[in-house]
Amino acid sequence: MIILTDIDDTLMRTARKVSGDPAQLKVGAIGKNGNPISFIDKKREKLIEQFIDQAISIPVSARSKTGLKSLNINFNHHAVLNFGATIVDKNGEVDVNWHALMVEESLFAKQKDAFEFVSSKLLSRLLDNREYADLKYSPTEKLFEIKTMVEDGIHAYMNFRDFAPSREKRKILKETISTLLNQCEFSEYYIYETDRDLAIIPNFISKRIGSKWLLDKHYSSDDVIVGLGDHANDLSFMSLCDFIMFPTDSMLNLCLEKGVYV
């Protein structure tokens, strides 16, 4: 059996999202400062143990290679990282064939130039927007953080983290980013959103595309495949699987309970 599983908010959660005292839970991941940033509750811990012991467990994640190494989970097979831009083997070595395909696609898409253009213009454009500027925030407050994930020469995605999120600010942010990307004629992308983050990802990079390539190249079609995720974005790779699962405290389950189909 093969398990394709998202990591964050599926197998572990940050301190602000867990119920109870994080100090009583198993540490799931360590941050850059060496402190715990994600935690695994008892039931998730039991589930992970069964997956690792009884199945080929493959993480499918937005995490980088460094982010994978920070986990307190001993994955021992392939991993699909950076929303699908990177595939590594059990030793953490990059799959050179997949990487060559990503390099070729990147040269054609030219997302590197588009990401650099947006990074250089976004803040001034937002502050020039009267509607955005009128929204209340402290003058000394850090509005947001822009980070382009570059690994092994691939500009995988651009992430915007809003430190004081609101529906109004998010709407203006998306419109401004869209305008800037249109100015540099970069239109082949999609948006991934959480409560605090917004990522711009080229269309040729996705969890589904990376997972499908990996399964086709390295695994048997006779294997039973189970997919785990928490977000609508995960449905892309979960739809490759024979069975799917999601946590009851996930976005997917909330949508199901409310009758909202993503």
PyRosetta script that sets phi, psi and omega in degrees:
from pyrosetta import init, pose_from_sequence

init()
pose = pose_from_sequence("MIILTDIDDTLMRTARKVSGDPAQLKVGAIGKNGNPISFIDKKREKLIEQFIDQAISIPVSARSKTGLKSLNINFNHHAVLNFGATIVDKNGEVDVNWHALMVEESLFAKQKDAFEFVSSKLLSRLLDNREYADLKYSPTEKLFEIKTMVEDGIHAYMNFRDFAPSREKRKILKETISTLLNQCEFSEYYIYETDRDLAIIPNFISKRIGSKWLLDKHYSSDDVIVGLGDHANDLSFMSLCDFIMFPTDSMLNLCLEKGVYV")
pose.set_psi(1, 141.4)
pose.set_omega(1, 178.0)
pose.set_phi(2, -113.2)
pose.set_psi(2, 132.3)
pose.set_omega(2, 175.9)
pose.set_phi(3, -110.1)
pose.set_psi(3, 117.3)
pose.set_omega(3, 170.2)
pose.set_phi(4, -99.2)
pose.set_psi(4, 117.2)
pose.set_omega(4, -173.3)
pose.set_phi(5, -134.9)
pose.set_psi(5, 132.4)
pose.set_omega(5, 166.5)
pose.set_phi(6, -65.9)
pose.set_psi(6, 164.3)
pose.set_omega(6, -177.3)
pose.set_phi(7, -110.3)
pose.set_psi(7, -67.7)
pose.set_omega(7, -171.9)
pose.set_phi(8, -73.0)
pose.set_psi(8, 129.6)
pose.set_omega(8, -176.2)
pose.set_phi(9, 71.9)
pose.set_psi(9, 2.4)
pose.set_omega(9, 172.7)
pose.set_phi(10, -111.6)
pose.set_psi(10, -57.8)
pose.set_omega(10, 178.4)
pose.set_phi(11, -95.1)
pose.set_psi(11, -19.1)
pose.set_omega(11, -179.6)
pose.set_phi(12, -152.9)
pose.set_psi(12, 163.3)
pose.set_omega(12, -179.4)
pose.set_phi(13, -137.6)
pose.set_psi(13, 154.8)
pose.set_omega(13, 177.3)
pose.set_phi(14, -72.4)
pose.set_psi(14, 166.2)
pose.set_omega(14, -176.2)
pose.set_phi(15, -59.4)
pose.set_psi(15, -35.8)
pose.set_omega(15, -177.3)
pose.set_phi(16, -73.2)
pose.set_psi(16, -12.2)
pose.set_omega(16, -177.9)
pose.set_phi(17, -107.2)
pose.set_psi(17, -15.7)
pose.set_omega(17, -178.2)
pose.set_phi(18, -78.9)
pose.set_psi(18, 152.2)
pose.set_omega(18, 174.4)
pose.set_phi(19, -95.3)
pose.set_psi(19, 140.5)
pose.set_omega(19, -178.4)
pose.set_phi(20, 88.5)
pose.set_psi(20, -169.5)
pose.set_omega(20, -176.6)
pose.set_phi(21, -86.0)
pose.set_psi(21, 116.5)
pose.set_omega(21, 179.5)
pose.set_phi(22, -57.0)
pose.set_psi(22, -28.2)
pose.set_omega(22, -178.8)
pose.set_phi(23, -63.3)
pose.set_psi(23, -20.1)
pose.set_omega(23, -179.5)
pose.set_phi(24, -91.0)
pose.set_psi(24, -0.9)
pose.set_omega(24, -176.0)
pose.set_phi(25, -108.2)
pose.set_psi(25, 160.2)
pose.set_omega(25, 176.6)
pose.set_phi(26, -71.0)
pose.set_psi(26, 136.6)
pose.set_omega(26, 177.9)
pose.set_phi(27, -70.5)
pose.set_psi(27, 130.5)
pose.set_omega(27, -179.8)
pose.set_phi(28, -97.2)
pose.set_psi(28, -35.3)
pose.set_omega(28, -178.2)
pose.set_phi(29, -153.1)
pose.set_psi(29, 151.1)
pose.set_omega(29, -180.0)
pose.set_phi(30, -109.8)
pose.set_psi(30, 136.7)
pose.set_omega(30, 179.1)
pose.set_phi(31, -81.6)
pose.set_psi(31, 178.7)
pose.set_omega(31, -178.2)
pose.set_phi(32, -62.8)
pose.set_psi(32, -27.4)
pose.set_omega(32, -179.3)
pose.set_phi(33, -86.0)
pose.set_psi(33, 2.3)
pose.set_omega(33, 178.7)
pose.set_phi(34, 88.6)
pose.set_psi(34, 0.3)
pose.set_omega(34, -179.9)
pose.set_phi(35, -96.6)
pose.set_psi(35, 151.5)
pose.set_omega(35, 178.0)
pose.set_phi(36, -63.1)
pose.set_psi(36, 137.8)
pose.set_omega(36, 177.9)
pose.set_phi(37, -124.3)
pose.set_psi(37, -17.3)
pose.set_omega(37, 178.3)
pose.set_phi(38, -137.1)
pose.set_psi(38, 153.9)
pose.set_omega(38, -172.8)
pose.set_phi(39, -137.0)
pose.set_psi(39, 154.2)
pose.set_omega(39, -177.9)
pose.set_phi(40, -119.0)
pose.set_psi(40, 120.8)
pose.set_omega(40, 178.5)
pose.set_phi(41, -76.5)
pose.set_psi(41, 172.8)
pose.set_omega(41, -171.8)
pose.set_phi(42, -60.8)
pose.set_psi(42, -42.1)
pose.set_omega(42, -177.3)
pose.set_phi(43, -71.7)
pose.set_psi(43, -38.7)
pose.set_omega(43, 175.0)
pose.set_phi(44, -64.0)
pose.set_psi(44, -37.3)
pose.set_omega(44, 179.4)
pose.set_phi(45, -61.1)
pose.set_psi(45, -43.2)
pose.set_omega(45, 178.3)
pose.set_phi(46, -65.4)
pose.set_psi(46, -39.7)
pose.set_omega(46, 179.2)
pose.set_phi(47, -63.1)
pose.set_psi(47, -45.8)
pose.set_omega(47, -180.0)
pose.set_phi(48, -60.9)
pose.set_psi(48, -42.7)
pose.set_omega(48, 179.7)
pose.set_phi(49, -58.9)
pose.set_psi(49, -42.2)
pose.set_omega(49, 179.7)
pose.set_phi(50, -67.8)
pose.set_psi(50, -40.4)
pose.set_omega(50, 179.5)
pose.set_phi(51, -63.0)
pose.set_psi(51, -47.1)
pose.set_omega(51, -177.0)
pose.set_phi(52, -65.7)
pose.set_psi(52, -39.2)
pose.set_omega(52, -176.4)
pose.set_phi(53, -77.8)
pose.set_psi(53, -33.5)
pose.set_omega(53, -167.7)
pose.set_phi(54, -115.3)
pose.set_psi(54, -2.7)
pose.set_omega(54, -175.8)
pose.set_phi(55, -145.9)
pose.set_psi(55, 166.7)
pose.set_omega(55, 171.1)
pose.set_phi(56, -84.0)
pose.set_psi(56, 105.2)
pose.set_omega(56, -174.3)
pose.set_phi(57, -100.5)
pose.set_psi(57, 119.2)
pose.set_omega(57, -175.9)
pose.set_phi(58, -119.0)
pose.set_psi(58, 111.3)
pose.set_omega(58, 176.6)
pose.set_phi(59, -69.5)
pose.set_psi(59, 137.9)
pose.set_omega(59, 176.9)
pose.set_phi(60, -125.2)
pose.set_psi(60, 106.0)
pose.set_omega(60, -162.3)
pose.set_phi(61, -146.1)
pose.set_psi(61, 160.9)
pose.set_omega(61, 169.8)
pose.set_phi(62, -79.0)
pose.set_psi(62, -10.2)
pose.set_omega(62, -178.3)
pose.set_phi(63, -64.7)
pose.set_psi(63, 152.2)
pose.set_omega(63, 175.6)
pose.set_phi(64, -86.6)
pose.set_psi(64, -178.5)
pose.set_omega(64, 175.8)
pose.set_phi(65, -62.8)
pose.set_psi(65, -40.3)
pose.set_omega(65, 177.4)
pose.set_phi(66, -63.9)
pose.set_psi(66, -41.8)
pose.set_omega(66, 178.4)
pose.set_phi(67, -63.0)
pose.set_psi(67, -34.8)
pose.set_omega(67, 177.4)
pose.set_phi(68, -66.2)
pose.set_psi(68, -40.1)
pose.set_omega(68, -179.1)
pose.set_phi(69, -68.0)
pose.set_psi(69, -22.0)
pose.set_omega(69, -178.3)
pose.set_phi(70, -79.7)
pose.set_psi(70, -5.8)
pose.set_omega(70, -177.0)
pose.set_phi(71, -77.1)
pose.set_psi(71, 150.3)
pose.set_omega(71, 175.0)
pose.set_phi(72, -100.6)
pose.set_psi(72, 40.6)
pose.set_omega(72, 176.9)
pose.set_phi(73, -129.7)
pose.set_psi(73, 131.8)
pose.set_omega(73, -174.8)
pose.set_phi(74, -92.5)
pose.set_psi(74, 70.6)
pose.set_omega(74, 173.9)
pose.set_phi(75, -66.5)
pose.set_psi(75, 135.1)
pose.set_omega(75, -175.5)
pose.set_phi(76, -130.9)
pose.set_psi(76, 30.9)
pose.set_omega(76, 174.7)
pose.set_phi(77, -135.6)
pose.set_psi(77, -155.9)
pose.set_omega(77, 177.9)
pose.set_phi(78, -66.7)
pose.set_psi(78, 167.0)
pose.set_omega(78, 172.6)
pose.set_phi(79, -144.0)
pose.set_psi(79, 141.4)
pose.set_omega(79, 176.1)
pose.set_phi(80, -107.7)
pose.set_psi(80, 116.5)
pose.set_omega(80, -169.7)
pose.set_phi(81, -123.0)
pose.set_psi(81, 172.0)
pose.set_omega(81, 177.2)
pose.set_phi(82, 52.0)
pose.set_psi(82, 46.9)
pose.set_omega(82, -178.5)
pose.set_phi(83, 60.2)
pose.set_psi(83, 20.0)
pose.set_omega(83, 178.8)
pose.set_phi(84, 109.0)
pose.set_psi(84, -5.6)
pose.set_omega(84, -178.2)
pose.set_phi(85, -72.9)
pose.set_psi(85, -23.8)
pose.set_omega(85, -176.2)
pose.set_phi(86, -126.3)
pose.set_psi(86, 135.2)
pose.set_omega(86, 172.4)
pose.set_phi(87, -124.8)
pose.set_psi(87, 129.3)
pose.set_omega(87, 178.1)
pose.set_phi(88, -123.4)
pose.set_psi(88, 157.9)
pose.set_omega(88, 177.2)
pose.set_phi(89, -89.8)
pose.set_psi(89, -172.6)
pose.set_omega(89, -175.3)
pose.set_phi(90, -64.8)
pose.set_psi(90, -19.5)
pose.set_omega(90, 178.5)
pose.set_phi(91, -94.0)
pose.set_psi(91, 2.8)
pose.set_omega(91, -179.7)
pose.set_phi(92, 83.7)
pose.set_psi(92, 9.1)
pose.set_omega(92, 179.7)
pose.set_phi(93, -84.2)
pose.set_psi(93, 136.7)
pose.set_omega(93, -178.0)
pose.set_phi(94, -68.1)
pose.set_psi(94, 136.2)
pose.set_omega(94, 174.0)
pose.set_phi(95, -71.4)
pose.set_psi(95, 112.3)
pose.set_omega(95, -171.8)
pose.set_phi(96, -68.1)
pose.set_psi(96, -31.5)
pose.set_omega(96, -179.9)
pose.set_phi(97, -68.8)
pose.set_psi(97, -44.0)
pose.set_omega(97, 177.4)
pose.set_phi(98, -66.3)
pose.set_psi(98, -41.0)
pose.set_omega(98, -179.6)
pose.set_phi(99, -61.5)
pose.set_psi(99, -39.6)
pose.set_omega(99, 178.8)
pose.set_phi(100, -62.7)
pose.set_psi(100, -38.9)
pose.set_omega(100, 177.1)
pose.set_phi(101, -64.0)
pose.set_psi(101, -41.5)
pose.set_omega(101, 179.9)
pose.set_phi(102, -66.4)
pose.set_psi(102, -39.1)
pose.set_omega(102, 177.5)
pose.set_phi(103, -61.5)
pose.set_psi(103, -44.2)
pose.set_omega(103, -180.0)
pose.set_phi(104, -62.3)
pose.set_psi(104, -45.6)
pose.set_omega(104, 179.4)
pose.set_phi(105, -64.1)
pose.set_psi(105, -38.2)
pose.set_omega(105, -178.9)
pose.set_phi(106, -64.8)
pose.set_psi(106, -39.9)
pose.set_omega(106, 179.6)
pose.set_phi(107, -63.7)
pose.set_psi(107, -34.8)
pose.set_omega(107, -179.9)
pose.set_phi(108, -76.2)
pose.set_psi(108, -42.6)
pose.set_omega(108, -175.0)
pose.set_phi(109, -74.9)
pose.set_psi(109, -30.0)
pose.set_omega(109, 179.6)
pose.set_phi(110, 59.4)
pose.set_psi(110, 37.2)
pose.set_omega(110, -179.9)
pose.set_phi(111, -70.5)
pose.set_psi(111, -22.7)
pose.set_omega(111, 178.1)
pose.set_phi(112, -57.5)
pose.set_psi(112, -49.5)
pose.set_omega(112, -179.5)
pose.set_phi(113, -63.6)
pose.set_psi(113, -39.5)
pose.set_omega(113, -179.6)
pose.set_phi(114, -65.2)
pose.set_psi(114, -43.1)
pose.set_omega(114, -179.6)
pose.set_phi(115, -64.8)
pose.set_psi(115, -41.2)
pose.set_omega(115, -179.8)
pose.set_phi(116, -66.3)
pose.set_psi(116, -37.1)
pose.set_omega(116, 178.7)
pose.set_phi(117, -64.5)
pose.set_psi(117, -46.0)
pose.set_omega(117, 179.9)
pose.set_phi(118, -63.0)
pose.set_psi(118, -44.4)
pose.set_omega(118, -179.6)
pose.set_phi(119, -58.2)
pose.set_psi(119, -37.0)
pose.set_omega(119, -176.1)
pose.set_phi(120, -79.0)
pose.set_psi(120, -21.3)
pose.set_omega(120, -172.8)
pose.set_phi(121, -110.9)
pose.set_psi(121, -20.3)
pose.set_omega(121, -166.2)
pose.set_phi(122, -61.7)
pose.set_psi(122, -49.9)
pose.set_omega(122, -175.1)
pose.set_phi(123, -59.6)
pose.set_psi(123, -47.2)
pose.set_omega(123, -178.7)
pose.set_phi(124, -64.8)
pose.set_psi(124, -36.9)
pose.set_omega(124, 179.0)
pose.set_phi(125, -65.6)
pose.set_psi(125, -39.9)
pose.set_omega(125, 179.8)
pose.set_phi(126, -65.9)
pose.set_psi(126, -44.2)
pose.set_omega(126, -177.8)
pose.set_phi(127, -71.7)
pose.set_psi(127, -21.7)
pose.set_omega(127, 174.7)
pose.set_phi(128, -79.1)
pose.set_psi(128, -13.6)
pose.set_omega(128, -179.6)
pose.set_phi(129, -82.6)
pose.set_psi(129, 112.3)
pose.set_omega(129, -175.2)
pose.set_phi(130, -58.4)
pose.set_psi(130, -40.2)
pose.set_omega(130, -178.2)
pose.set_phi(131, -63.1)
pose.set_psi(131, -41.6)
pose.set_omega(131, 178.7)
pose.set_phi(132, -68.9)
pose.set_psi(132, -43.5)
pose.set_omega(132, -178.2)
pose.set_phi(133, -65.2)
pose.set_psi(133, -27.5)
pose.set_omega(133, -179.8)
pose.set_phi(134, -76.3)
pose.set_psi(134, -16.1)
pose.set_omega(134, 177.7)
pose.set_phi(135, -68.7)
pose.set_psi(135, 138.9)
pose.set_omega(135, -172.6)
pose.set_phi(136, -74.9)
pose.set_psi(136, 128.9)
pose.set_omega(136, 172.0)
pose.set_phi(137, -159.0)
pose.set_psi(137, 157.6)
pose.set_omega(137, 178.7)
pose.set_phi(138, -72.6)
pose.set_psi(138, 136.4)
pose.set_omega(138, 178.9)
pose.set_phi(139, -58.8)
pose.set_psi(139, -25.8)
pose.set_omega(139, -179.4)
pose.set_phi(140, -93.1)
pose.set_psi(140, -2.1)
pose.set_omega(140, -177.4)
pose.set_phi(141, -74.4)
pose.set_psi(141, 138.3)
pose.set_omega(141, 173.2)
pose.set_phi(142, -75.1)
pose.set_psi(142, 115.7)
pose.set_omega(142, -173.9)
pose.set_phi(143, -69.7)
pose.set_psi(143, -53.6)
pose.set_omega(143, -179.2)
pose.set_phi(144, -159.6)
pose.set_psi(144, 170.6)
pose.set_omega(144, 179.5)
pose.set_phi(145, -123.5)
pose.set_psi(145, 133.2)
pose.set_omega(145, 177.1)
pose.set_phi(146, -110.0)
pose.set_psi(146, 128.8)
pose.set_omega(146, 179.1)
pose.set_phi(147, -139.6)
pose.set_psi(147, 128.2)
pose.set_omega(147, 173.1)
pose.set_phi(148, -99.7)
pose.set_psi(148, 123.1)
pose.set_omega(148, 179.6)
pose.set_phi(149, -82.4)
pose.set_psi(149, 111.0)
pose.set_omega(149, 178.6)
pose.set_phi(150, -118.1)
pose.set_psi(150, 121.1)
pose.set_omega(150, 178.4)
pose.set_phi(151, -140.6)
pose.set_psi(151, 129.2)
pose.set_omega(151, -178.1)
pose.set_phi(152, 54.6)
pose.set_psi(152, 36.6)
pose.set_omega(152, 176.3)
pose.set_phi(153, 82.3)
pose.set_psi(153, -0.4)
pose.set_omega(153, -179.5)
pose.set_phi(154, -100.2)
pose.set_psi(154, 123.6)
pose.set_omega(154, 173.4)
pose.set_phi(155, -83.8)
pose.set_psi(155, 90.7)
pose.set_omega(155, -168.7)
pose.set_phi(156, -73.3)
pose.set_psi(156, -46.7)
pose.set_omega(156, -179.6)
pose.set_phi(157, -163.2)
pose.set_psi(157, 163.8)
pose.set_omega(157, 175.9)
pose.set_phi(158, -114.7)
pose.set_psi(158, 129.1)
pose.set_omega(158, -176.6)
pose.set_phi(159, -117.0)
pose.set_psi(159, 137.0)
pose.set_omega(159, 177.0)
pose.set_phi(160, -117.4)
pose.set_psi(160, 119.3)
pose.set_omega(160, 177.2)
pose.set_phi(161, -107.7)
pose.set_psi(161, 120.5)
pose.set_omega(161, -179.5)
pose.set_phi(162, -94.1)
pose.set_psi(162, 122.3)
pose.set_omega(162, -176.6)
pose.set_phi(163, -86.3)
pose.set_psi(163, -9.4)
pose.set_omega(163, 175.1)
pose.set_phi(164, -141.1)
pose.set_psi(164, 67.4)
pose.set_omega(164, -171.3)
pose.set_phi(165, -67.8)
pose.set_psi(165, 147.5)
pose.set_omega(165, 171.7)
pose.set_phi(166, -152.4)
pose.set_psi(166, 160.0)
pose.set_omega(166, -179.4)
pose.set_phi(167, -62.7)
pose.set_psi(167, -39.4)
pose.set_omega(167, -178.5)
pose.set_phi(168, -66.5)
pose.set_psi(168, -45.4)
pose.set_omega(168, 179.7)
pose.set_phi(169, -64.7)
pose.set_psi(169, -39.3)
pose.set_omega(169, -179.8)
pose.set_phi(170, -63.2)
pose.set_psi(170, -40.7)
pose.set_omega(170, 179.6)
pose.set_phi(171, -61.4)
pose.set_psi(171, -46.3)
pose.set_omega(171, -179.8)
pose.set_phi(172, -67.1)
pose.set_psi(172, -39.4)
pose.set_omega(172, 179.0)
pose.set_phi(173, -60.4)
pose.set_psi(173, -46.8)
pose.set_omega(173, -179.1)
pose.set_phi(174, -64.4)
pose.set_psi(174, -41.9)
pose.set_omega(174, 179.6)
pose.set_phi(175, -64.4)
pose.set_psi(175, -40.7)
pose.set_omega(175, -178.5)
pose.set_phi(176, -68.0)
pose.set_psi(176, -43.1)
pose.set_omega(176, 177.9)
pose.set_phi(177, -61.5)
pose.set_psi(177, -43.5)
pose.set_omega(177, 179.8)
pose.set_phi(178, -60.3)
pose.set_psi(178, -42.5)
pose.set_omega(178, 179.2)
pose.set_phi(179, -62.9)
pose.set_psi(179, -43.7)
pose.set_omega(179, -179.5)
pose.set_phi(180, -65.7)
pose.set_psi(180, -41.8)
pose.set_omega(180, 179.3)
pose.set_phi(181, -65.8)
pose.set_psi(181, -36.5)
pose.set_omega(181, 177.0)
pose.set_phi(182, -64.9)
pose.set_psi(182, -35.0)
pose.set_omega(182, 179.9)
pose.set_phi(183, -63.6)
pose.set_psi(183, -31.8)
pose.set_omega(183, 177.6)
pose.set_phi(184, -101.5)
pose.set_psi(184, 18.3)
pose.set_omega(184, 172.6)
pose.set_phi(185, 55.8)
pose.set_psi(185, 41.0)
pose.set_omega(185, 175.5)
pose.set_phi(186, -110.8)
pose.set_psi(186, 105.0)
pose.set_omega(186, -174.1)
pose.set_phi(187, -120.9)
pose.set_psi(187, -10.7)
pose.set_omega(187, -176.3)
pose.set_phi(188, -89.6)
pose.set_psi(188, 75.2)
pose.set_omega(188, -179.4)
pose.set_phi(189, -149.0)
pose.set_psi(189, 165.8)
pose.set_omega(189, 172.0)
pose.set_phi(190, -134.6)
pose.set_psi(190, 166.6)
pose.set_omega(190, -174.6)
pose.set_phi(191, -113.5)
pose.set_psi(191, 133.2)
pose.set_omega(191, 173.1)
pose.set_phi(192, -112.3)
pose.set_psi(192, 129.3)
pose.set_omega(192, -175.9)
pose.set_phi(193, -128.2)
pose.set_psi(193, 140.9)
pose.set_omega(193, 165.2)
pose.set_phi(194, -125.8)
pose.set_psi(194, -172.2)
pose.set_omega(194, -177.6)
pose.set_phi(195, -64.2)
pose.set_psi(195, -31.2)
pose.set_omega(195, -177.2)
pose.set_phi(196, -113.3)
pose.set_psi(196, -19.5)
pose.set_omega(196, -171.7)
pose.set_phi(197, -119.0)
pose.set_psi(197, 150.2)
pose.set_omega(197, 174.1)
pose.set_phi(198, -137.4)
pose.set_psi(198, 122.6)
pose.set_omega(198, -178.1)
pose.set_phi(199, -117.0)
pose.set_psi(199, 138.5)
pose.set_omega(199, 173.7)
pose.set_phi(200, -102.4)
pose.set_psi(200, 120.6)
pose.set_omega(200, -173.7)
pose.set_phi(201, -126.4)
pose.set_psi(201, 128.5)
pose.set_omega(201, 177.1)
pose.set_phi(202, -59.8)
pose.set_psi(202, 147.6)
pose.set_omega(202, -176.2)
pose.set_phi(203, -61.5)
pose.set_psi(203, -27.0)
pose.set_omega(203, -177.5)
pose.set_phi(204, -79.6)
pose.set_psi(204, -4.3)
pose.set_omega(204, 177.0)
pose.set_phi(205, -111.3)
pose.set_psi(205, 122.3)
pose.set_omega(205, 174.9)
pose.set_phi(206, -160.8)
pose.set_psi(206, 157.6)
pose.set_omega(206, 177.3)
pose.set_phi(207, -61.2)
pose.set_psi(207, -36.4)
pose.set_omega(207, -179.2)
pose.set_phi(208, -66.7)
pose.set_psi(208, -48.3)
pose.set_omega(208, -176.8)
pose.set_phi(209, -61.3)
pose.set_psi(209, -46.1)
pose.set_omega(209, 179.3)
pose.set_phi(210, -64.3)
pose.set_psi(210, -43.0)
pose.set_omega(210, -179.3)
pose.set_phi(211, -65.1)
pose.set_psi(211, -42.6)
pose.set_omega(211, -179.4)
pose.set_phi(212, -63.6)
pose.set_psi(212, -43.9)
pose.set_omega(212, 178.6)
pose.set_phi(213, -60.4)
pose.set_psi(213, -44.6)
pose.set_omega(213, -179.4)
pose.set_phi(214, -62.3)
pose.set_psi(214, -47.5)
pose.set_omega(214, -179.5)
pose.set_phi(215, -62.1)
pose.set_psi(215, -43.6)
pose.set_omega(215, -178.8)
pose.set_phi(216, -64.4)
pose.set_psi(216, -37.1)
pose.set_omega(216, -174.3)
pose.set_phi(217, -85.5)
pose.set_psi(217, -31.1)
pose.set_omega(217, -168.0)
pose.set_phi(218, -123.9)
pose.set_psi(218, -7.3)
pose.set_omega(218, -175.3)
pose.set_phi(219, -133.2)
pose.set_psi(219, 161.9)
pose.set_omega(219, -177.0)
pose.set_phi(220, -84.7)
pose.set_psi(220, 141.9)
pose.set_omega(220, 177.1)
pose.set_phi(221, -71.2)
pose.set_psi(221, -10.7)
pose.set_omega(221, 179.0)
pose.set_phi(222, -81.9)
pose.set_psi(222, -14.4)
pose.set_omega(222, -178.5)
pose.set_phi(223, -68.1)
pose.set_psi(223, 142.2)
pose.set_omega(223, 171.0)
pose.set_phi(224, -77.0)
pose.set_psi(224, 129.1)
pose.set_omega(224, -176.7)
pose.set_phi(225, -117.3)
pose.set_psi(225, 129.4)
pose.set_omega(225, 179.1)
pose.set_phi(226, -117.3)
pose.set_psi(226, 133.8)
pose.set_omega(226, 179.5)
pose.set_phi(227, -112.9)
pose.set_psi(227, 137.7)
pose.set_omega(227, 176.8)
pose.set_phi(228, -123.6)
pose.set_psi(228, 136.9)
pose.set_omega(228, 175.7)
pose.set_phi(229, -163.4)
pose.set_psi(229, 176.7)
pose.set_omega(229, -179.1)
pose.set_phi(230, -129.5)
pose.set_psi(230, -16.2)
pose.set_omega(230, -169.6)
pose.set_phi(231, -120.8)
pose.set_psi(231, 156.7)
pose.set_omega(231, 178.4)
pose.set_phi(232, -56.2)
pose.set_psi(232, -33.0)
pose.set_omega(232, 178.4)
pose.set_phi(233, -60.4)
pose.set_psi(233, -29.3)
pose.set_omega(233, -178.4)
pose.set_phi(234, -74.3)
pose.set_psi(234, -19.5)
pose.set_omega(234, -179.5)
pose.set_phi(235, -60.8)
pose.set_psi(235, -25.6)
pose.set_omega(235, -178.7)
pose.set_phi(236, -60.9)
pose.set_psi(236, -45.4)
pose.set_omega(236, 178.6)
pose.set_phi(237, -86.1)
pose.set_psi(237, -28.5)
pose.set_omega(237, 179.5)
pose.set_phi(238, -64.4)
pose.set_psi(238, -27.5)
pose.set_omega(238, -179.6)
pose.set_phi(239, -71.2)
pose.set_psi(239, -11.1)
pose.set_omega(239, 173.9)
pose.set_phi(240, -78.4)
pose.set_psi(240, -13.0)
pose.set_omega(240, -169.3)
pose.set_phi(241, -94.0)
pose.set_psi(241, 162.0)
pose.set_omega(241, 177.1)
pose.set_phi(242, -78.4)
pose.set_psi(242, -32.2)
pose.set_omega(242, 179.1)
pose.set_phi(243, -138.4)
pose.set_psi(243, 152.1)
pose.set_omega(243, 177.8)
pose.set_phi(244, -130.5)
pose.set_psi(244, 154.3)
pose.set_omega(244, 177.9)
pose.set_phi(245, -139.2)
pose.set_psi(245, 150.9)
pose.set_omega(245, 171.7)
pose.set_phi(246, -150.5)
pose.set_psi(246, 149.8)
pose.set_omega(246, -178.3)
pose.set_phi(247, -66.4)
pose.set_psi(247, 151.4)
pose.set_omega(247, 178.5)
pose.set_phi(248, -71.0)
pose.set_psi(248, -16.9)
pose.set_omega(248, 177.3)
pose.set_phi(249, -99.9)
pose.set_psi(249, 26.6)
pose.set_omega(249, -176.9)
pose.set_phi(250, -102.3)
pose.set_psi(250, 164.9)
pose.set_omega(250, 175.1)
pose.set_phi(251, -59.3)
pose.set_psi(251, -40.1)
pose.set_omega(251, -178.0)
pose.set_phi(252, -62.7)
pose.set_psi(252, -41.9)
pose.set_omega(252, 179.4)
pose.set_phi(253, -69.9)
pose.set_psi(253, -36.1)
pose.set_omega(253, 177.3)
pose.set_phi(254, -61.7)
pose.set_psi(254, -43.0)
pose.set_omega(254, 178.0)
pose.set_phi(255, -62.0)
pose.set_psi(255, -41.1)
pose.set_omega(255, -179.7)
pose.set_phi(256, -63.8)
pose.set_psi(256, -43.5)
pose.set_omega(256, -179.6)
pose.set_phi(257, -64.3)
pose.set_psi(257, -34.1)
pose.set_omega(257, -178.5)
pose.set_phi(258, -88.8)
pose.set_psi(258, -3.6)
pose.set_omega(258, -179.3)
pose.set_phi(259, 73.4)
pose.set_psi(259, 24.6)
pose.set_omega(259, 177.7)
pose.set_phi(260, -99.7)
pose.set_psi(260, 119.3)
pose.set_omega(260, -176.5)
pose.set_phi(261, -102.1)
pose.set_psi(261, 123.3)
pose.set_omega(261, -173.8)
pose.set_phi(262, -98.1)
pose.dump_pdb("model.pdb")
